[in-house]
Amino acid sequence: MKDYENKFMEILRYMGFIKEEKVKIQRFMGGLLSFYSDKIQLDDLKNLEKAIRKYKHLYEYNKRR
C-alpha cells in the first residue's frame, strides 16, 4: 500500500501538466484493485489527499479482517 502511494506521488511530480484534482484522483484509483476503487468512488472526493486517506483506511480495515 505505502509503496504504491510513494511511487504514485513520485511519478506525479513529473506530471506537472496534471492540474485538476479529479484527474489526479482518477489516475491514483486506476492503479488500485477494483474493490478499493469502487468504494472510494462512492464518496465525492475533492482532492487527492482525501482519496489516499480513504484508501489507507479501507486497506487497514480489510487487513484486520
C-alpha positions in Angstrom: 0.0 0.0 0.0 2.6 2.5 1.0 4.8 1.5 -1.9 2.0 2.3 -4.4 1.3 5.7 -2.7 5.0 6.6 -2.7 5.5 5.6 -6.4 2.4 7.4 -7.5 3.4 10.6 -5.7 6.9 10.3 -7.2 5.6 10.0 -10.7 3.0 12.7 -10.2 5.9 15.2 -9.5 7.0 14.7 -13.1 3.4 15.1 -14.5 3.2 18.9 -13.9 0.6 19.2 -16.7 -2.0 17.4 -14.5 -3.5 20.2 -12.6 -7.1 19.1 -11.8 -7.6 17.1 -8.6 -10.2 14.9 -10.1 -7.8 13.8 -12.8 -5.1 13.0 -10.1 -7.7 11.0 -8.2 -8.8 9.1 -11.3 -5.1 8.3 -12.1 -4.5 7.2 -8.5 -7.6 5.0 -8.4 -6.7 3.5 -11.8 -3.9 1.6 -10.1 -6.0 0.2 -7.2 -7.8 -3.1 -7.0 -11.4 -2.6 -8.1 -12.5 -3.4 -4.6 -10.9 -0.3 -3.3 -11.6 2.0 -6.2 -15.3 1.1 -6.3 -15.6 2.0 -2.6 -13.6 5.3 -3.0 -15.7 6.4 -6.0 -18.8 6.3 -3.8 -17.5 9.3 -2.0 -17.4 12.7 -3.6 -13.7 13.4 -3.0 -12.4 16.9 -3.6 -8.7 16.2 -3.5 -6.1 13.5 -3.9 -5.2 13.5 -0.2 -8.7 12.5 0.8 -8.6 9.7 -1.8 -5.4 8.4 -0.4 -6.7 8.6 3.2 -9.8 6.7 2.2 -7.7 4.1 0.5 -5.5 3.7 3.6 -8.5 3.4 5.8 -10.1 0.7 3.6 -6.8 -1.2 3.3 -6.2 -1.2 7.0 -9.8 -2.2 7.8 -9.6 -5.2 5.4 -6.2 -6.2 6.6 -7.5 -6.6 10.1 -10.5 -8.8 8.9 
